Amino acid sequence: MAAVSVTTPAANFDPLARLYRALEYLAFGGDLERARFCLLDHLAGRRSILILGEGDGRCLARLLPLAPEARIHCLDASPAMLARAGARIANTAAQSRVTFECADVLTSVFPAGRYDAVITLFFLDCFDPTQTADLVSRISAALQPGAGWLFADFTVPEHGLARLRARAWLALLYAFFRWQTGLRTRALPPSEELIQQAGFRRAASQDFQWGLLRSSWFVSGSTTN
Ligand SMILES: C[S@@+](CC[C@H](N)C(=O)[O-])C[C@H]1O[C@@H](n2cnc3c(N)ncnc32)[C@H](O)[C@@H]1O
């Protein structure tokens, strides 16, 4: 009998696509946006960029003028999110540099050594530690030597009230996303540790919201940019 491979379907973010931006501003003001973009300049000059879990296209729209030579592969499992991303850059000359792919990243195959940068913004928190470890390993294999990794996500501070606050927010957020999208993950994976174990070094980092949000720029090998 043939082996049957069972994969968990990706969470469905379609119902949130229209309201996503308003909801994040209600919860965190402009801090998610600040976390997304405070280190974006590191991508200037990159030529082949993979954006995973792009969402509604805000990162893509900022990135296109910043990296005018770059070809950008933009993957997301939500058709509604990708439709918004596509609409955001429609009628610009830069849209010809973008390839949209609607797919589950857990079953996507990435060509070895294709990209010189990857962007994961509030994305790796959708996965459990095993899935994240597998993803980080497959993403790393798709990157060239000296590649950069722009990462932003929620984190839990080590101590004090900031830690309690972060845990309360995360419990609320995971419950909300489980209800709205069917997301099965219930806790943050150790994404930054996994990225570092894969051979990346944190070259820059910024925290927001008393340590609840973190943006980091990682580089592979000995590159300093
Ligand atoms: C929390 S949103 C983050 C969106 C955006 N990057 C941001 O900064 O707000 C997570 C995004 O990842 C996508 N996503 C979740 N699970 C996925 C999967 N397994 N494969 C591909 N995309 C997925 C969702 O459709 C959604 O657009």
The ligand as an SDF file (V2000), in Angstrom:
LIG
                    3D

 27 29  0  0  0  0  0  0  0  0999 V2000
    0.1930   36.9020   11.4120 C   0  0  0  0  0  0  0  0  0  0  0  0
    0.1680   37.0960    9.6630 S   0  0  0  0  0  0  0  0  0  0  0  0
    1.5750   38.1180    9.3600 C   0  0  0  0  0  0  0  0  0  0  0  0
    1.4720   38.8770    8.0700 C   0  0  0  0  0  0  0  0  0  0  0  0
    2.5940   39.8980    7.8030 C   0  0  0  0  0  0  0  0  0  0  0  0
    3.8670   39.2510    7.5460 N   0  0  0  0  0  0  0  0  0  0  0  0
    2.7320   40.8960    8.9070 C   0  0  0  0  0  0  0  0  0  0  0  0
    3.8260   41.3680    9.1720 O   0  0  0  0  0  0  0  0  0  0  0  0
    1.7150   41.2580    9.4980 O   0  0  0  0  0  0  0  0  0  0  0  0
    0.7250   35.5300    9.1220 C   0  0  0  0  0  0  0  0  0  0  0  0
    0.6960   35.3840    7.6140 C   0  0  0  0  0  0  0  0  0  0  0  0
    1.2930   34.1280    7.3030 O   0  0  0  0  0  0  0  0  0  0  0  0
    0.4410   33.3920    6.4400 C   0  0  0  0  0  0  0  0  0  0  0  0
    0.5880   31.9680    6.7740 N   0  0  0  0  0  0  0  0  0  0  0  0
    0.2380   31.3610    7.9290 C   0  0  0  0  0  0  0  0  0  0  0  0
    0.5220   30.0450    7.8650 N   0  0  0  0  0  0  0  0  0  0  0  0
    1.0710   29.8280    6.6430 C   0  0  0  0  0  0  0  0  0  0  0  0
    1.5790   28.6880    5.9750 C   0  0  0  0  0  0  0  0  0  0  0  0
    1.5670   27.5010    6.5590 N   0  0  0  0  0  0  0  0  0  0  0  0
    2.0780   28.8460    4.7300 N   0  0  0  0  0  0  0  0  0  0  0  0
    2.0980   30.0680    4.1210 C   0  0  0  0  0  0  0  0  0  0  0  0
    1.6210   31.1850    4.7060 N   0  0  0  0  0  0  0  0  0  0  0  0
    1.1040   31.0620    5.9460 C   0  0  0  0  0  0  0  0  0  0  0  0
   -0.9590   33.9020    6.6990 C   0  0  0  0  0  0  0  0  0  0  0  0
   -1.8170   33.7050    5.5880 O   0  0  0  0  0  0  0  0  0  0  0  0
   -0.7050   35.3760    7.0190 C   0  0  0  0  0  0  0  0  0  0  0  0
   -0.7570   36.1950    5.8790 O   0  0  0  0  0  0  0  0  0  0  0  0
  1  2  1  0
  2  3  1  0
  2 10  1  0
  3  4  1  0
  4  5  1  0
  5  6  1  0
  5  7  1  0
  7  8  2  0
  7  9  1  0
 10 11  1  0
 11 12  1  0
 11 26  1  0
 12 13  1  0
 13 14  1  0
 13 24  1  0
 14 15  1  0
 14 23  1  0
 15 16  2  0
 16 17  1  0
 17 18  1  0
 17 23  2  0
 18 19  1  0
 18 20  2  0
 20 21  1  0
 21 22  2  0
 22 23  1  0
 24 25  1  0
 24 26  1  0
 26 27  1  0
M  CHG  2   2   1   9  -1
M  END
$$$$
